[in-house]
Amino acid sequence: MGIPDDEIDHDLLDFMRAALQGNTEAPPVAKPKTYVLESAQYIFDNAIDVALSREHVVKAAENIYTAMTKKAYSTETWSSHELHPKEKNEATVDFIFTMDLLNFSFWSELPPDKRFAVEYKGKTWSGYWSLVALLQRALDEGIPITTPSYWIDTELCTDEQLRHVFRSNTDEPFALLEERFECLREAGRVLCDRYDGSFANMIDEADGSAVALVVRLADEMECFRDEHMFEKRPVNFYKRAQILVADIWACFNGTSFGYFEDIDDLTMFADYRVPVTLTTLNCLLYGPTLEAHIKEKKIIPSGSSWEVQLRGASVWCVEQIRREILRNHPEAKVNAVLIDFYLYDTAKEMEEKGTEMIPHHRTRSIWY
Ligand SMILES: Nc1nc2c(c(CN[C@H]3C=C[C@H](O)[C@@H]3O)cn2[C@@H]2O[C@H](COP(=O)(O)O)[C@@H](O)[C@H]2O)c(=O)[nH]1
């Protein structure tokens, strides 16, 4: 069986053919690569504690395609969420950067009325939405929490002030608060030193490539460098760098700041919520020891073999679902980003409905 077509570098092949015919023009600039999909395939091929069910992937692909089509699931869905910013301007670019800089580790072992929560617009928000709510709350209070130059202003942006921004409406503090402050400081320094204090300028530098922007984020900001070792090899997930670019793309409907020619090259975002949906759909399977560990809500250390297998298999599973959908529906407007968004929203809907699901895995880190 030959190499799948979408893994052949056609630019390189064209260049080699031309060179053989004596045409020695400058070679094409090598396309940047995140190596997330290669990492996911390597992890999956060498995993012993996770597996995929081909039969359920095929079934899930059809069900997901049907549901997404019925819901007309598209980039427009992103802005339909109540708390997501609606304006299509640079302030929204700053908002999304801040949001995805801090988009990690919201899980809590406390019951819903005791876990970290933010009251905003008459509702109580937890998880990812508590972050979006507290950013909106700070802006309403006149605190420029989405402005990079503010994050490095030691006079105004004190830890005290940040603790006020991240205050909870319960007794539980936000997880990894100090690490979040460090993310703001580091990103603030880089954006102010190199991009005139604006992520929009960094988007410009990527020149319409989502992959180049993800690579630039991981290269230039340690807090986006979601890289680990598995079986003696480096593996990349770049979850927050990828979801940042995806959120910009979705918010701006692929235009303006959200224009990216290679958005389809992004992968699923390896978090702790979507694997629950994949498991509930019986696509992602855990070995008995790992499954028992997850069901007992025991900690899985960041960077451990189990955690890397779980994240890699989730990315690879969504890739198989994506390929299956496009195999049966070549015209479908789906990519890993929209499938991922749909799976995350489905996880939240199932949670709301009290659907019986395996608990999400417990890893505490700044990566997701
Ligand atoms: N793979 C993936 N992971 C996502 C999201 C989102 C929210 N994305 C919004 C944008 C478009 C979508 O329609 C959503 O409206 C958050 N997360 C991750 O989940 C975890 C939070 O879980 P919980 O504590 O239950 O809120 C945490 O790791 C967080 O980083 C996503 O879309 N995909």
The ligand as an SDF file (V2000), in Angstrom:
LIG
                    3D

 33 36  0  0  0  0  0  0  0  0999 V2000
  -10.0950   19.9700   22.7120 N   0  0  0  0  0  0  0  0  0  0  0  0
  -10.7130   21.0420   23.1960 C   0  0  0  0  0  0  0  0  0  0  0  0
  -10.4660   21.4080   24.4720 N   0  0  0  0  0  0  0  0  0  0  0  0
  -11.1170   22.5150   24.9250 C   0  0  0  0  0  0  0  0  0  0  0  0
  -12.0120   23.2640   24.1600 C   0  0  0  0  0  0  0  0  0  0  0  0
  -12.4700   24.3210   24.9990 C   0  0  0  0  0  0  0  0  0  0  0  0
  -13.4800   25.3780   24.6600 C   0  0  0  0  0  0  0  0  0  0  0  0
  -13.4180   25.7740   23.2730 N   0  0  0  0  0  0  0  0  0  0  0  0
  -14.5140   26.5910   22.8130 C   0  0  0  0  0  0  0  0  0  0  0  0
  -14.2480   27.0760   21.4560 C   0  0  0  0  0  0  0  0  0  0  0  0
  -14.9620   26.3840   20.5580 C   0  0  0  0  0  0  0  0  0  0  0  0
  -15.7600   25.3400   21.2030 C   0  0  0  0  0  0  0  0  0  0  0  0
  -17.0450   25.3070   20.6450 O   0  0  0  0  0  0  0  0  0  0  0  0
  -15.7950   25.7770   22.6570 C   0  0  0  0  0  0  0  0  0  0  0  0
  -16.9030   26.6460   22.8030 O   0  0  0  0  0  0  0  0  0  0  0  0
  -11.8370   24.1720   26.2270 C   0  0  0  0  0  0  0  0  0  0  0  0
  -11.0410   23.0810   26.1410 N   0  0  0  0  0  0  0  0  0  0  0  0
  -10.2460   22.4260   27.1660 C   0  0  0  0  0  0  0  0  0  0  0  0
  -11.1590   21.5850   27.8870 O   0  0  0  0  0  0  0  0  0  0  0  0
  -10.7920   21.5960   29.2650 C   0  0  0  0  0  0  0  0  0  0  0  0
  -11.8600   22.3860   29.9900 C   0  0  0  0  0  0  0  0  0  0  0  0
  -12.9590   21.5420   30.1450 O   0  0  0  0  0  0  0  0  0  0  0  0
  -14.0870   22.0050   31.2100 P   0  0  0  0  0  0  0  0  0  0  0  0
  -13.3780   22.0310   32.5710 O   0  0  0  0  0  0  0  0  0  0  0  0
  -15.1420   20.9470   31.0870 O   0  0  0  0  0  0  0  0  0  0  0  0
  -14.5420   23.3750   30.8270 O   0  0  0  0  0  0  0  0  0  0  0  0
   -9.4660   22.3160   29.3550 C   0  0  0  0  0  0  0  0  0  0  0  0
   -8.4220   21.4160   29.0880 O   0  0  0  0  0  0  0  0  0  0  0  0
   -9.6060   23.2930   28.1970 C   0  0  0  0  0  0  0  0  0  0  0  0
   -8.3280   23.7360   27.7370 O   0  0  0  0  0  0  0  0  0  0  0  0
  -12.2460   22.8560   22.8150 C   0  0  0  0  0  0  0  0  0  0  0  0
  -13.0290   23.4570   22.0440 O   0  0  0  0  0  0  0  0  0  0  0  0
  -11.5760   21.7380   22.3910 N   0  0  0  0  0  0  0  0  0  0  0  0
  1  2  1  0
  2  3  2  0
  2 33  1  0
  3  4  1  0
  4  5  2  0
  4 17  1  0
  5  6  1  0
  5 31  1  0
  6  7  1  0
  6 16  2  0
  7  8  1  0
  8  9  1  0
  9 10  1  0
  9 14  1  0
 10 11  2  0
 11 12  1  0
 12 13  1  0
 12 14  1  0
 14 15  1  0
 16 17  1  0
 17 18  1  0
 18 19  1  0
 18 29  1  0
 19 20  1  0
 20 21  1  0
 20 27  1  0
 21 22  1  0
 22 23  1  0
 23 24  2  0
 23 25  1  0
 23 26  1  0
 27 28  1  0
 27 29  1  0
 29 30  1  0
 31 32  2  0
 31 33  1  0
M  END
$$$$
